[in-house]
Amino acid sequence: MDKKKNILFLLSHQPNPRFVKQINYLSQTNDVSVLYYYRDYMKDLSIEYSDKVILNKSLGIISNGNYIKRIDNYFKSFIQLKSILRHQSYNTLIVNNIDTLALFKLSSLFSKTKTKIFIEISDLRIHTFTNNFKSNIIKIIEKFIFKFVDKLIVTSPKFYSMYYKTLFKGEPFVLENKPLSNMIPTKIIKQKNDKIIIGIVGLLLQGKPYKALFEAIINDDRYEVHIYGKGTYQPLVEEYAQKYKNIKYFGEYNFFQDSAKIYSSLDILYMPYDTTTNSLNNKVALPNKLYEAMYFQVPIITSFGTYLGELVESYGIGKVIKCCDKSELLEIIEKISLEMERFNKSFENLDKQIYLADDDYIRLEKYVQN
């Protein structure tokens, strides 16, 4: 193993479970610092890693989606970041978008330290699959900034093959968003529910499919929908939960502490993507919930025409439907509830490496060291 690295995570949001795993893992053999911007729609998980890092600091609050305000907030933190980089040098930088990479380059203009730059792509942003003036400007900026990128990490191999191969000519590192075996709660005995409990877990970003599910089951005593998380469509979820007794919203949760209890209470995980839009990300992303469902053995309903749907069908761990079709959705829920034994066998037959990241992180450590 090479000499330990001095690693800086510079993130445009507080570390989510994916980055918490990386911070904890890499801090075992390296000096790790974390600088981030706070988003109010995401849970603060700093309790899960702060005692393992040298520095853990918020650089301020930025708004979600409003890029004009975001740029303003970035510049307000420029002096703060510049001061930190003046007193501490890092030979490894991990960022999650071009915003924070550009900020780092500006803040370290006169630094003599050679910093190897990693960028991690966990979603395809809207500019990657649209063709208008704003998107084209972002692409030009992105192409320039990618000249500074030494290594690329993607959470779905499709992100590279469908877009980033035009910007990065090296070999990307695919780090799917799987849990680490020592950072996921031990499974607990499944609840026996009187009704079929359908769960929505995680960031609430898919409004149209949620509404289709709510409308399909409202006032039907055979079903309950339990929702855990925060996000863009939280107001929609809260509105339905207030009106209908079989739709229950439990708010934000801590994956590292609460996931076993949540998944043990669910019969089916509803994990849709809205394919009625032109979002390429919705078609090719691989969310962390896929691997959590595998680990906790909860059958999945997701959208037809997605990479996620292809994997769910190929592993035999769930069903796909045409997005937002209420009648088909009810049929699929009933079919899954009648085939639980078959799904349980499919889960038991999965190789653990498919849904646990232990081997992936051994390779990640080597990727960072080289």
Secondary structure as UniProt FT lines:
FT   STRAND          6..11
FT   HELIX           17..26
FT   TURN            27..29
FT   STRAND          31..38
FT   TURN            40..41
FT   HELIX           46..48
FT   HELIX           50..52
FT   STRAND          55..61
FT   HELIX           67..76
FT   HELIX           78..87
FT   STRAND          92..95
FT   HELIX           98..107
FT   TURN            108..110
FT   STRAND          116..121
FT   HELIX           126..129
FT   HELIX           133..145
FT   HELIX           146..148
FT   STRAND          151..154
FT   HELIX           157..162
FT   HELIX           164..166
FT   STRAND          173..174
FT   HELIX           181..183
FT   STRAND          196..201
FT   HELIX           207..217
FT   TURN            218..219
FT   TURN            221..222
FT   STRAND          223..228
FT   TURN            232..233
FT   HELIX           234..243
FT   TURN            245..246
FT   STRAND          247..249
FT   HELIX           255..264
FT   STRAND          268..270
FT   TURN            275..276
FT   HELIX           280..284
FT   HELIX           288..296
FT   STRAND          300..303
FT   TURN            304..305
FT   HELIX           307..315
FT   STRAND          318..321
FT   TURN            323..324
FT   HELIX           326..338
FT   HELIX           340..348
FT   HELIX           352..354
FT   HELIX           358..369
//
